[in-house]
Structures are given as C-alpha cells and as structure tokens.
Amino acid sequence: MAALTIAAGTGNWFSALALGVTLLKCLLIPTYHSTDFEVHRNWLAITHSLPISQWYYEATSEWTLDYPPFFAWFEYILSHVAKYFDQEMLNVRNLNYSSSRTLLFQRFSVIFMDVLFVYAVHECCKCIDGKKVGKELTEKPKFILSVLLLWNFGLLIVDHIHFQYNGFLFGLMLLSIARLFQKRHMEGAFLFAVLLHFKHIYLYVAPAYGVYLLRSYCFTANKPDGSIRWNSFSFVRVISLGLVVFLVSALSLGPFLALNQLPQVFSRLFPFKRGLCHAYWAPNFWALYNALDKVLSVIGLKLKFLDPNNIPKASMTSGLVQQFQHTVLPSVTPLATLICTLIAILPSIFCLWFKPQGPRGFLRCLTLCALSSFMFGWHVHEKAILLAILPMSLLSVQKAGDASIFLILTTTGHYSLFPLLFTAPELPIKILLMLLFTIYSISSLKTLFRQSFTVVTQAGVQWH
C-alpha cells in the first residue's frame, strides 16, 4: 500500500501495477508447464526449419500447427530470436525438448508479449469516467479495473504456469473494444480482424462485432424512438469495413490460397474429429449431458436394459480427445452444437440490433456470445471462459448488478481452471492466487458501489 501511495502521488500507479504483476510472472518461471509448452516449441521448429508449403502438413509431432497463419508467422519471428538462446529447440525431430535456455526463452517471450495487454488495459481505463466515485486511489474505478485485468488470476495461471500466449491476444481484443468505445470503428474492426487470424477461438464473439458495426456504424442515424432509420445506411462505410476484412484475410490466407492449401489449413483449424469435449472438461452443458449419459448407462446395465457387449470400453467421460458415441442419449454432432449456440446468442444479438445501448450494449452482447459459445460449442476448452471473464471486468465497474454477476462468473470460472494445474507444488500457488484475487474483487467492488450508491443506482459509472 505504501508503494501505491507513492505511485499515486507521482501519477505512476498504473506503471506500478504493471511492474508488480511482471515481477510475479518472473517468479512463476520455474513452475510446472503443460504440453502446450512443447506445442509452441514444436511450432517454433516447424516455422523456422520448414518452408511455408509444409507448415500445415508437418506431422512429426502429434502437436501439429493448428492456429491461423498470423500466429504461425508470429512463431516464425520468435524462432529467429530463439536461435540465439538454443538452436536445438528449433529441430523438428527434437520432440519434448526442454533445455533451461528453451524454458527461459519461451517463458520470457510470453512475458514480453504481455506489453500489448498492458497497453490495451491502459486504453480501456481511459474510457472510464470515475471522477465522481471514490476519494482514495484504490477506490477509483480505473484502479479497480486495472487490477482486475492486469492481475487476473485465470490469465496468470493459464499463460505463466500452464503456458500459452493468451495475454497479447486478449490485448488485441481489449484494444479493439477500447477503439469502439472511442468511436474509432475502423480501427476496432481492423484489430478484431487481425485477432481472428491469430486465433480463431475469437469467432465466438464475431457475431457481436458484426451486428454492432453494421447497426451503429453503417447506419448513421436513429429515429427519435431509437429504432433504425433505414435511409441512413452508408454504402461507403460497409465497403470500407468489407475492404478491411478482405485485406487482412488476403494477407493471412493469400499465400496458402496461392499454394492451393486452404482446405488443408481449414482442416487443421477446425478438427471436428477431436470430439465433443476437450480432455480437461469445460463445465458446460455438454459436460452435464455426458454425465447424464454415463449415469443412464450405469442404471441401464444394473437393470439389464442394456447389453454389456454393446457398451463401448471408452466413453465420453474417459477424458480422451477423440470422437465417441453416447451410450443412451443421442450422440451430438458439430452441427447440433452450432445450432444450439446460435439459438443461445440470438436474444443478445436481437437486443443489440433493436435496442442498441451504444458500446456498453455491445460489450454485454460480446460477453453473452462468449458464454453461449462456451456453454454449447463443440470441443470447448476450459480456458475459453476467460473470453467472457475479461470483458465482464469492464462491465463490473459500471453497475452493481454487473459487479455481482462478475463475482459469480470469476469465482466459478476460475475455479474450473484448477484441473489445469494438477501437480503438488502448484497447489498452494493456485489456491493463494485465486483467494487473493477473489477477496480483492469482492472487497473493491463492494467498496466502489457502497460509496457511490446514489450514482450507481441511477446511472452506473459513466463511460465516455
């Protein structure tokens, strides 16, 4: 607290928060890392040692390249730095290679790329007008939002223990959201288009972006009752948005189109044969569906309604990543999950179109699209819950009702990430970090809305 007081006096409290979490990330370098560490090492090797024509065909390792081309180029650029640390990590045949220099390079590359996330959080904080709320620095919405994002428990353990590069990707998403709040729509659209070609999981929230940009940017005026004024449609703006998406996609996919490899690329990006659920189950609707199927199969066997010889040895509850047929309930196809997801997001999309509430309404729709995709999507990773938690952080400092939802979502969502860290040394780390984040979230949001009760109940913290 003393350090924060000094930082507040000099106006550098945000830098102090960013530096503090960076030091924590450095302390986590020696901790356990998952197979995703080898995944990204292998991608470094593939992009460095093979021509582009072989990137999406190489299969020496089971961890084949299955991210969009921009991420492949990102690995390619990293590999030219990695060679100065340990050239052996760039050998495709060095499976499960993990020297001390390789560990340091990959860990520090994640930390370094988080600079973009820090910048994006700073831009999001600019969109908050917290002058009327709180006298102390630690009670201001900007400070609370900075902590909730920079020190997010889920992002810390997924990126800096489990190992992934989600930080800079979420940085791109938050920066695109900030640009939309700042009415810099073309920049926001460009950043999101780039993001999609880094990691296609962000397709989950693409409907929110598409509908919002069409409704609030391509239509330039509303009627007095808030309904759409159809004659305000701007073809120039539609063409501009389309051109941005086209150029980004051409830059990403163009080389593979020229090589006649687009079908191969898409088969890697959308591997439907991996099955309905990921090995570490996301706590969604299909997890309950699988559990119910298991219970019914056990009951059926005991009551002799089912033939034991017709029961598969491996089931949907075995934790394996592959396709299985359900024993009792109807088996679920990718098309069925798509239909369920679309039905789930329709209410939020409907509200965004017919009852627009500006950027804040867009942010609500984005969060609901992320949650709907998490609940009903095909082969959802448990880490995908962060796609809803981080945007919800921005809403949590606006209204008390949103803060309550945020606390429920973060507590349950973060707890569901615990199975990712299953080694004994990491047990006290994950418990302590989650407790600290949860306690801070509850206490800070409670303080924020208790001291500004009149403002909050009438209009919430205003965004500009």
Disulfide bonds with the S-S distance in Angstrom:
none
